[in-house]
Amino acid sequence: MKSLSKKKTETQKKTNPRSVLRKPRVLSLAARRSLAEKLLTRLGKANPSPHCELFFQSPYQLLVSVVLSAQTTDKSVNKCMQPLYEAGFEPETVISMGADGLLQKIRTIGLAPTKAKNVFKLSEIIIDKFGGKIPRTREDLESLPGVGRKTANVILGEIYREPVLAVDTHVFRVSARLGLQREKSPEKAELELLKVIPSSLLPDGHHWFILHGRYTCKAQAPECNRCILRDLCPSLEPHENQNS
C-alpha cells in the first residue's frame, strides 16, 4: 500500500500545473515565427485593446512611473503616484519641490533616494534640452538618468506606438516558456523576439506578454489549466496541452 505522503505527492503532480512544465525543444526560426504569430493573434483576440497598468495622464508622468517601477510593482507605484499625478505633476513640479521634496513623496517605493535624484535630474534635462517634451528617439531617451533600454522601449511603444518590445521579467519568462527565445539576458531575448514577432503585432505584443505573465503564466504558480495558449505551449507535456 502506498503511503499517504506518496499519494499526496502524486495527486499534486496531477493537479499542480507547475509539475508538468518542461524545457521546450529548440524550434527553427520559421517555426518560431509561425508560433509567435499564432500566440499573439490569439492573445489579441482575447484582449484587443491592451494597455499599460501604470496610471498616468501625460507622457512625462508615464516616464516617471516607468523609472520608479524598477524592482517595484506597478501597483505600489500607482498607489504612491496617482494622487500626485491627479493634482498636477510635470517637470516643473519636480523642479519646484526639489530632489529632497520628491523623496519625501516617494519613500514607499523601493530605491527611493536614487530614483528621486534621477527623476529630478531627468526633469531638468527635459526642460533645458527638450523644451519640456519627452524625446522620441532611443538615443535621447537613454541619455536621461535612470532610463535604460527597457524604459526607452516602453515610452517608444506606449507614447509613440513604435514596433518595439520592452523585455521585462514577465516577457522574458513567458516568451521562453513558449519556445520563442532561449537567451540568457533580456537584451539578447529582445533581439531574438524581434526576429520572430511581426511588427504589425507590436507594440501591443509587449502588453499581451506582460498581462499573460502577470495573471496566467506566473513565475511560481502558472495557471496552465485555464491558459488560452495551452494547446500551443511547448512547455507542457504532450498529454497536458490537448484541448479538454
N, C-alpha and C positions, 0 to 999 in steps of 0.2 A: 504494500500500500504506500502511495506517495505521501510524503509528509505535508502538513498543512502549509508550511512556508514555501515548499516547492510548488504546490498547487497555486498559491497566491502569485508566485513569480510568473508561472505560465499564463495565468489569467491576465496579468499586467501586460505581458508581451502581446497578447491578442487584442487588448483594448487600448493600449497606450501607443499613439501614433509615433512617438519618438523611437520605439523599438524596431520599427520597420524601415527607417531611413537608412540608406546606404550611399556610398560614394558613387555618383553617376559615372557611367562609362564615358570615355572620350568620344566626342562627336566630331565629325568633319565640319569644315566651315560651312558648307552648303546645308548640312543637316541642322546646324545651329541657327542659320539664317531662317530656314523654314520653321523651326521650332519657335524662335523668338517672335516671328510674325503671328503664329497661331496663339501663343500665350498672351501676347499683349492685345491682340484683337479681341480675345475672349474677356480679358480684364476690362478692356474699353467698353464692351457691350454691357458689362455689369455696372460700370461706373463711367458714363460718357463725359462727365464734367468734373474730373478730379481737381482738387485744389490743395494748396498749402495749408497745413493745420496751424501754422503760426498766425496769430492775429496781427494785422497791420492795416493802416489806412493810407499809406503813401509808400513809394519805393524806398525812401530813406528809412522809414520805420521797419520795413522788411529787412533791409541790410543790417540794421542794428540788431534785430531779433535773431538773424542767422548767425551773426558774430557772437551774440550772447548764448546761443543754443549749443555751442561746442561743449561736449561732455556734460550736457544738461538736457533734460527733456523739454519738448515743445510746451508741454502743459505747465511746467514751472516757469518758463519764460513768459507765457501768456498771462499767468496769474500775477506776475510782477509788473509786466509792461502794459497790459491793456488799459488800466486806469490812467497811466501816464500818456498813452497814445490818444485816448479819447479826450484828454484835457488839452491836447495840442503838444506835439513833440517833433521838432525839426532840428536841423543842425544848430540853428541859433539858440534853441532851447538849451542844448547841451553846453554850448559855449557860455551861456549866462550862468548856468549852475556850476560849471567847472568840473574837473575830474573828481574831486573830493565830494562835491554835491551829488554827482551822479552815483558815486559809490554808495552813498547813504541810501539811495533809492533801490539799488540792485543787490544789496548784501545777501539776499536769499538765493541768489544764483551762484552756482559753482564758479570758482576762479574769478570772483567779482573784482578784486583790486586790479588785476591785469586787464580784464575786459573793460573796466571803466576808463583806464588810461587809453586803451586802443580806440574806444568809441569817441572819446574826447579828441584824440589826435586825428582820426579819420574825419570827424566833423569839421575840424579846422581846414583840412586839405580840401574837402568837398566845397567849402565856401570860398577858399582862396584860389584854388586851382581849377575847379569845375563849375564855378558860378552857382553853387547850391544844388546842382543837378547830380544825379547818380550816373557815373560814367558807364558807357555801354560797350567798352572793349575789355577783353580779358586782361590785357596788359595794364590798363588803367585801374581796373578793379583790384588786381593783385598787388598794385602799388600801395594800397591802403593798409594801414596797420590792422592786424587781426584777420585779414582777408586772404584766404588761400584758394586753391583751385576749386575745391568743393563749394565754398561760399560764392565764388565768382560764377560758377555754373548755375547755382540756384537763382542768382539775380538775372543772369543772361536768359535763363529759361522762363522764370516766373514773370519778370517785368518786360523783357524784350522778345519773348517767345522764340528764342533761337533753339535749334535742334540739338540741345546739349543734354548730358546726363550727369547729374551730381551723384557720385557713388558714396553713400553713407553706409553705416553698418547694416541697415535693412536691405538696401540694394545689393550690397556685396554678398550678403548671406543668401538671399533669395535667388539671385542670378547664378550663384554657384550650385545651389541645390537643384536648380532647373537645368543644369548642364550647359549653361551659356558661356561660362568662363571658369578657368581653373587657376587664376592668378593668385599671387601671394600678397599683393598690395592693391588698395583702391585705385591708385593711379593707373596701374597696368590693367586692372579689370575694366576701367572706363574705356581704355583704348580698344580692348577686345570686344566690349559690348557695342561700341560704335561701329564695329565691322559687321555686326550681325543684326542690329536693330534698324529697321527702315526709318529714315529721317522723318517720314510722314507720321510716325508714331511717337515722335519726340517734340516738345519736352514732356508731354503727358505721361510717357512711359516711366519717367522718373517718379511721378506720383503713384502710378499703379504699382510699381515695385515696392515703394515705401509703405503704402497702405496695406498691401498684401503681407508684407513682412511684419508690420506693426500689429495687425489684427488676426492674421491667419497663420502665416508661416513664421511663427515666433521662434526665437532662439532656443528657449528651453522647453517649450511645450507646443510644438507645431500642431495645429488642429487639422490634420490631414483628412480626417473623416468628413469634414464639411468643406474641403477645399474645392473650388470650381476648376482647378487645374489638375485635379487628381489623376485623371486618365492620361495626361500628358507628361506627368512628372517622372523623370528618370531616376529620382532618388528613392522611389517606392519600389518594393519588391513587385515582380510581375503580377502576383495574385492579389496585391493590395491596390493596384492602380486601375483595376477594372471597374467599370460603372456597375453600381448595385441598384 
